[in-house]
Each structure stands twice: as C-alpha cells, then as structure tokens.
Amino acid sequence: MSPGARLARLLPDFGPARDHPAYRRLLAGGQLSMLGGAMTSFAVVLQIWDLTRSSLAVGLLGLTFVPVLVVGLLGGALADKTDRRRLALVTSVFLMAVSAAFAAQAYAGLGQLWLLYALALVQAVLQAIGAPARRTFMPRLVPPEQLTAAIALNTLSGRIAMLAGPALAGLIAAAWGVRACYAIDTASFVASLYATARLPAMRPVMRPAGSIAGQAVGRLGLGAAAEGLRFIGRQPLLVAAFLTDLDAMLLGLPVALFPALNAAHFGGSPRTLGLLNAAVGVGGLVSAVLSGPVARVARQGRGMLAGTMIWGAAIACFGLTASLPLALLMLAVAGAADTLTVTFRAAMVQTVTPDELRGRVSSVEYIIGTGGAPLGNVESGAVASLTTPVISTVAGGLGCLAIAALVGLMFPAFARYRNQPAGRGG
C-alpha cells in the first residue's frame, strides 16, 4: 500500500457528506452554529467578569445545567411524539432570538447581571428541548453502514468548534467587543435553519401496535420520559455505555483543578493554564482528524472501554508529573481517547435504540454530556479540599480506569458487542 493510501485510511471518511446532500447541509450548518455558540459562551463569561470581577459570579453560570435534568427528559419525550424537524426548527428560532437578545443588551449597554443569567437559563432550557430531536436526524439521513463515519465527522466538527470558537471570539471581542460575538452568533443560525428546513418531515417511526415502545409514543410528559428510562434499564448495552461515559465525566475530567496544579507544578502563568486547557482539545482534534479507522471498528463497546481506561490513565499521569511537556502530552492523549469514546458511544446509542425512542434515549445522552462535567468539577474540587489537588487528580484518573474495567466485567455483552446496524427508520 502506498503512503498516500495509508494516509487516506487514517483520515475521516467523508463519504456520508459526499453522498448525502441533506446530511452535508446539516454538517455545514451545524459547524457554523457551533462556532457562533462558542462565541456567545465566551462573551457571556467575559461580560459577567467585566461587570463583577467575581469568579463566583462567573461560576454561577454553571447552575443553568440544573433544569436540563428535567427539561432534557421532557424534550426527549416531545421529540418522540412530534415531528422532530419542526421541533428543531422552533427551538432554533427561539435560540436565535435569545442570541439576538444577548446582542441587544450588549449594544444598549444595559449591564444587568440578572438579565445575563436569565438569558443563559432560557438558552439552556431551549437547547435541552431541541438537542434530542436533532440527534435523531442522522440515522434517517445516512445508511447504517455509514452511520459511524457520519458520527465521526460530527465529532470532528465539534472539536474544531471547541478550539477555534473561543480563539475567534477572543480576537473579535478584543477588536469590536462582546456585542460583535453575540451578533455573529445570531447570524450563524441562518445556515442551520436553512439546512433543517430543507429536511423532510421527521416523525417517529411507529412499531406494530401493542409493542412497549409503540405504546410509549402515544404519551407525553413524565410518563413517556419514564418509559424511556425503563427502556434504557432493559438494555445492558445502553446502561454500560452511559455508565462508562458518566465515569469519565465524573472522575476523569478535573478541569477545576487545572489552576491549582498549574500553580503547584508549572509556575502559575496564565499562559501555561491556557495551554493546559487547550491540550485536551488539541488531542481530541488530532484524534478526530485521524478517525478513519474508527468507522471500521466493529467492537465498539470494547473500544469505548479501552478509550475510557486510556483517558483515566493519562489523567492520573498528568496529576503526577511536574514536566510541562509531559503534562500537555498526557492531556492530549486523554482528549484523543475521549474523541474515540464519544464516537463509539453515539454510534451504539443510535444503532441499538429503535427510532420511536431515540428522542428520549438521546436526551439522557445529552444530560450526561451537559451535566457530567460540572458535577465532575464539584467532585474533584471537593476531594482536593479534603486532600490535595494532586491526590484528587490521580485518584480520579485511577478510579476512572478501575470503574471502566468493572463495567466491562459486569456487562460482558458490552465488551462482546459487534456493530450490526439495524435498518433505517422511515
């Protein structure tokens, strides 16, 4: 095999975007929208800091994830009851209006802290309602054999936004102020709205009358949400996948300890702290760019367990080292492993879940992804206050590794799982 062919096998499979125009439009529109969203996230933090000069005031933004725990489940139930395309359009229009409100208050110079919190809360609620519906689109737009490749492309898109969004926002805010960041975010919704509007109707596919899942589609509210949770409880593969993901989020993501570890090991420079925060994203981006082989992995459960163990081991090594290059390398390795686990988990969830329940199952996936990191920061901070930041980081990494191994032992079907895509719905 020639060097060029070897490189091509490492790069992402762009077949889903090349072969399916609707998916391609969603991918491009989503990329622009994520970049815009990253700008608003940056701008809100900066504006609150400028108004208060209080880290506590900035940290209180994290409380916006609390309603996601309930609203996300209801959003998933709603996605399994209605036309998901219409639900995504409606929530996107309202999210665009929230971004416009952020821009308006900045241009007007209102400087009201309560208004920023209120807008951030409304934004979190709308995202929790719309996200489960959007996550159900992909299995309708690409064939089963291209689903993992499509998810890998979405992951790559997210990693690009994670790195480029804050960097662009910093440059724009420095040149034109946070109001420009908000305005750009508002405009970025146009491409996503266009891509979503071009989709056909996306109503849930009903199973034969009398099936458990089919009965659940007829309900709406907490009962339907509870049925989604019961479905997950009956699926060992989903339980294991979500436990593995929650394990990494709670124990292996000690971002709250980065400032303390930076001060203890690396001199405490803000520039060094920025490198530590960026290293995870850089590793994730490199892994996403070289994700070609990921789409060909059949044993996705085993891959998810291995990625989580690598993540935990890398975080433990990061906590122990006083060498900045080695610390950055370990964080990059952790970020690369995280990208693999995210891709495998998403592919498994979409493949195992019947279409009429994808909204509710996707809402649980969204809740873990949104709420896991803040809770992980609370956990690592609490352990560090009782011991030391180093002990908290190392213990968290080793605990992450150990629990992933335990999940593999408790759910042998998860490690044995082979990707055998079911038919497409609709």
Summary of the structure (lengths in Angstrom):
residues: 426
radius of gyration: 21.2
end to end distance: 39.9
largest distance: 65.1
contacts: 1565
relative contact order: 0.15
helix: 83%
strand: 0%
